[in-house]
């Protein structure tokens, strides 16, 4: 998690671990709430992962991207949120320098991975809506698996390059009680363009095109409903409705993601112009992590197949013979 607003030479002196002011009961309650939040994030995304992996009907190119996003969200909940929430409750980083470096490496990787997952989802929806027949014939699940694998590798290589050339971990200066990564000015700009401006532009452009096409589809569906339709027209109408609904649901997913992401990058962008408090930065990072908790809730509210899958998983019906062939879409 690369934050530009901290300058190691003149701001570390302002950071120190405050003494506990709340009672042990309050801290116990806070840790219980934190554990519940982590459990919700991990279990929610694990349900998405199991659903897409297990049920054959969900083995689609688009759901491969959803699986990639759910896996990155699962890792956020499992690897980042416990230490992030403890950091906020204690108002102090208590895990040491080595763990701090791992925390920053993993956080930086998962942040850029998530935004490029969202960008790929936007491109996928555009291709599916703009030319559905070409999409079906050319974009297979195997092809999408290659795209997802490549995305993970490229993000990992970029993150390693960022750390190597910036030199932050080789000459790491850790503020007392805090865990922040200091980027030089050149890499602040590079990271802003690569991690935010470029993928955000892709998301905005393609989702604008998606909703323009979705509007045209809605008009076409109304026209089909006003006339006697052949069987082929009915199938086309159902397909158009399905693709348009999927685009709208994923549009909600993207909108929520951007609302969680924007404060993080605004904080990074304005960090040099305005002196940010450490508590403000930690709250921004927490908002970014909370997106991983919100995503499975969006699936549960918007996707009927996910609600059916949850029921089958919780009742252990997925362990029955041929359970992978159960119809979860109808």
C-alpha positions in Angstrom: 0.0 0.0 0.0 2.0 2.9 -1.3 1.3 6.2 0.3 3.1 9.3 -0.9 2.2 11.6 1.9 4.8 10.5 4.4 8.3 11.9 4.2 10.7 9.7 6.1 13.2 12.5 6.8 10.9 14.9 8.7 7.7 13.2 9.8 8.7 10.1 11.6 9.5 12.1 14.7 5.8 12.8 15.1 4.8 9.2 15.3 4.8 7.2 18.6 2.6 4.7 20.3 0.1 6.3 22.6 -0.7 4.6 25.9 -4.0 2.7 26.1 -6.8 5.0 27.3 -9.8 2.6 27.0 -10.7 -0.1 29.4 -9.9 -3.8 28.7 -13.6 -4.5 28.1 -13.7 -1.9 25.3 -10.6 -3.4 23.7 -12.0 -6.9 24.0 -15.2 -5.7 22.3 -13.3 -4.0 19.5 -11.3 -7.2 18.9 -14.5 -9.3 18.8 -15.9 -6.9 16.2 -12.6 -7.0 14.2 -12.6 -10.8 14.3 -16.3 -10.9 13.1 -15.3 -8.5 10.2 -12.4 -10.7 9.2 -14.5 -13.8 9.4 -17.2 -12.3 7.2 -14.7 -11.2 4.6 -12.9 -14.6 4.5 -16.1 -16.8 4.6 -18.0 -14.6 2.1 -15.3 -14.7 -0.5 -14.6 -18.4 0.2 -18.3 -19.1 -0.6 -17.9 -17.3 -3.9 -14.7 -19.3 -4.7 -16.3 -22.6 -3.8 -19.5 -21.8 -5.8 -17.6 -20.9 -9.0 -15.2 -23.8 -8.7 -17.8 -26.5 -7.9 -20.9 -25.9 -10.0 -20.4 -26.6 -13.7 -23.0 -24.1 -14.7 -20.9 -21.3 -13.2 -17.8 -22.2 -15.3 -18.1 -19.2 -17.6 -15.5 -16.7 -18.8 -17.1 -13.9 -16.8 -17.2 -15.9 -13.6 -13.5 -16.7 -14.1 -12.9 -13.0 -13.6 -15.3 -12.9 -10.6 -13.3 -15.9 -9.2 -10.1 -14.0 -9.6 -11.6 -10.9 -7.8 -13.0 -13.1 -5.0 -9.6 -14.8 -4.5 -7.8 -11.4 -4.2 -10.6 -10.3 -1.8 -10.1 -13.5 0.2 -6.4 -12.9 0.5 -7.1 -9.3 1.7 -9.3 -10.7 4.5 -6.9 -13.5 5.4 -3.6 -11.7 5.2 -4.2 -8.0 5.5 -7.3 -7.2 7.6 -6.2 -8.9 10.9 -3.1 -6.8 11.2 -4.8 -3.7 9.7 -7.6 -3.8 12.3 -5.2 -4.5 15.1 -3.1 -1.5 14.0 -6.2 0.7 14.2 -7.4 -0.6 17.5 -3.9 -0.3 19.2 -3.2 3.0 17.3 0.3 1.4 16.9 2.0 -1.1 14.7 3.0 -3.9 17.0 4.2 -6.6 14.6 7.7 -5.5 13.9 9.7 -4.4 10.9 9.8 -7.8 9.0 6.0 -8.3 9.2 5.5 -4.6 8.1 7.5 -5.2 4.9 5.4 -8.3 4.1 2.2 -6.4 4.9 3.2 -3.6 2.5 4.3 -6.0 -0.3 1.1 -8.0 -0.1 -1.1 -5.0 0.2 0.5 -3.2 -2.8 0.1 -6.4 -4.9 -3.5 -7.0 -4.0 -4.5 -3.4 -4.5 -3.3 -3.2 -8.1 -4.5 -6.8 -8.7 -8.0 -5.8 -7.6 -8.3 -2.7 -9.8 -7.1 -4.6 -12.9 -9.5 -7.4 -12.2 -12.3 -4.8 -12.2 -10.9 -3.3 -15.4 -10.9 -6.7 -17.1 -14.5 -7.3 -16.0 -15.4 -4.0 -17.7 -13.7 -5.0 -20.9 -15.4 -8.5 -20.7 -18.9 -7.0 -20.3 -18.3 -4.6 -23.2 -17.2 -7.5 -25.5 -20.1 -9.7 -24.4 -22.7 -6.9 -25.1 -21.2 -5.3 -28.2 -20.9 -8.6 -30.2 -22.4 -11.5 -28.2 -22.0 -14.1 -31.0 -18.4 -13.3 -31.6 -17.8 -13.3 -27.8 -19.3 -16.8 -27.4 -17.2 -18.2 -30.3 -13.9 -16.6 -29.4 -13.8 -16.1 -25.6 -13.6 -19.5 -23.9 -13.1 -20.3 -20.2 -9.6 -21.5 -21.1 -8.8 -18.2 -22.8 -10.1 -16.2 -19.8 -8.0 -18.4 -17.4 -4.9 -17.4 -19.4 -5.9 -13.8 -19.2 -6.4 -14.0 -15.4 -3.1 -15.9 -14.9 -1.3 -13.2 -17.0 -2.9 -10.5 -15.0 -1.7 -12.0 -11.7 1.8 -12.4 -13.1 2.0 -8.9 -14.6 0.8 -7.3 -11.3 3.4 -9.3 -9.4 6.2 -8.3 -11.7 5.2 -4.6 -11.5 5.0 -4.7 -7.7 8.5 -6.3 -7.5 9.8 -3.7 -10.0 8.3 -0.9 -8.0 10.0 -2.1 -4.8 13.3 -2.9 -6.5 13.8 0.4 -8.3 12.3 2.6 -5.5 14.7 1.0 -3.0 12.2 1.4 -0.2 12.7 -2.1 1.3 16.4 -2.2 0.9 16.8 1.1 2.8 13.6 0.8 4.8 13.0 3.5 7.4 10.2 2.6 9.8 8.5 5.2 11.9 8.1 4.3 15.5 4.8 2.5 15.9 3.8 2.9 12.2 4.1 0.9 9.0 4.3 3.1 5.8 6.1 2.8 2.5 8.0 5.8 1.2 8.1 6.3 -2.5 10.4 8.8 -4.3 8.7 11.5 -6.4 9.3 9.7 -9.8 7.7 6.5 -8.6 4.8 8.3 -7.0 3.8 9.5 -10.5 4.5 6.2 -12.2 2.5 4.3 -9.6 -0.4 6.7 -9.8 -0.6 6.3 -13.6 -0.1 2.5 -13.6 -2.2 1.7 -10.5 -5.0 4.2 -10.8 -5.3 6.6 -13.8 -4.8 4.0 -16.6 -7.1 1.2 -15.2 -9.7 3.8 -14.0 -9.8 5.3 -17.5 -10.4 1.8 -18.9 -13.2 1.2 -16.4 -14.9 4.5 -17.1 -14.6 4.2 -20.9 -15.8 0.6 -21.2 -18.6 0.9 -18.7 -19.9 4.0 -20.4 -20.0 2.0 -23.6 -21.6 -0.9 -21.8 -24.5 1.2 -20.5 -25.0 2.8 -23.9 -25.3 -0.7 -25.4 -27.5 -1.8 -22.5 -29.9 1.1 -23.1 -30.1 0.1 -26.8 -30.8 -3.5 -25.8 -33.6 -2.4 -23.4 -35.2 -0.5 -26.3 -34.8 -3.5 -28.6 -36.4 -5.8 -26.0 -39.4 -3.4 -25.6 -39.9 -3.4 -29.4 -39.7 -7.2 -29.5 -42.3 -7.4 -26.8 -44.7 -5.2 -28.7 -44.7 -7.5 -31.8 -45.4 -11.1 -32.5 -42.1 -12.9 -31.9 -40.6 -16.0 -33.4 -38.8 -18.5 -31.3 -35.4 -17.2 -32.3 -36.5 -13.6 -31.4 -37.6 -14.9 -27.9 -34.2 -16.5 -27.3 -32.4 -13.4 -28.4 -34.6 -11.3 -26.1 -33.8 -13.6 -23.1 -30.1 -13.5 -23.9 -30.1 -9.7 -24.2 -31.9 -9.4 -20.9 -29.4 -11.7 -19.2 -26.4 -9.8 -20.5 -27.9 -6.4 -19.7 -28.7 -7.5 -16.1 -25.2 -8.9 -15.7 -23.8 -5.6 -16.9 -25.9 -3.6 -14.4 -24.9 -5.9 -11.5 -21.2 -5.7 -12.3 -21.7 -2.0 -12.7 -22.8 -1.8 -9.0 -19.7 -3.9 -8.1 -17.4 -1.5 -10.0 -19.1 1.6 -8.5 -18.6 0.3 -4.9 -15.0 -0.6 -5.7 -14.3 2.9 -7.0 -15.9 4.6 -4.0 -13.6 2.5 -1.7 -10.6 3.1 -3.9 -10.9 6.9 -4.5 -10.1 8.0 -1.0 -6.9 5.9 -1.0 -5.6 7.5 -4.2 -6.8 11.0 -3.4 -4.8 10.6 -0.1 -1.7 9.5 -2.0 -2.1 12.3 -4.6 -2.6 15.1 -2.1 -0.1 13.8 0.4 2.7 16.2 -0.6 0.4 19.2 -0.7 -1.3 18.6 2.6 0.2 17.0 5.7 -1.9 13.9 6.5 -2.4 12.5 9.9 -1.4 8.9 10.4 -4.9 8.1 11.7 -6.5 9.5 8.5 -4.3 7.3 6.4 -5.2 4.2 8.4 -8.9 5.0 8.0 -8.4 5.3 4.2 -6.6 2.0 4.1 -9.4 0.4 6.1 -12.0 1.7 3.7 -10.0 0.1 0.9 -9.9 -3.2 2.7 -13.6 -3.1 3.5 -14.4 -3.3 -0.2 -13.3 -7.0 0.0 -16.1 -7.5 2.7 -18.7 -5.7 0.6 -18.3 -7.6 -2.6 -19.7 -10.9 -1.4 -22.7 -9.0 0.0 -23.3 -7.5 -3.5 -23.2 -11.0 -5.0 -25.7 -12.2 -2.3 -28.1 -9.3 -3.0 -27.9 -9.4 -6.8 -27.1 -12.9 -7.9 -29.8 -15.6 -7.3 -27.3 -18.3 -8.3 -25.0 -17.2 -5.4 -27.9 -17.4 -2.9 -28.7 -20.9 -4.1 -25.1 -21.9 -4.0 -24.8 -20.7 -0.4 -27.7 -22.8 0.6 -26.2 -25.9 -1.1 -22.8 -25.4 0.5 -24.1 -24.7 4.0 -26.4 -27.7 3.9 -23.4 -29.8 2.7 -25.3 -30.9 -0.4 -22.2 -30.2 -2.5 -20.7 -33.5 -1.1 -23.4 -35.5 -2.7 -22.8 -37.5 -6.0 -23.1 -35.3 -9.1 -23.7 -32.2 -7.0 -21.6 -30.2 -9.4 -24.4 -30.7 -12.0 -27.1 -29.2 -9.8 -28.9 -26.3 -11.6 -28.2 -23.1 -9.7 -29.2 -20.7 -12.4 -32.9 -21.4 -12.6 
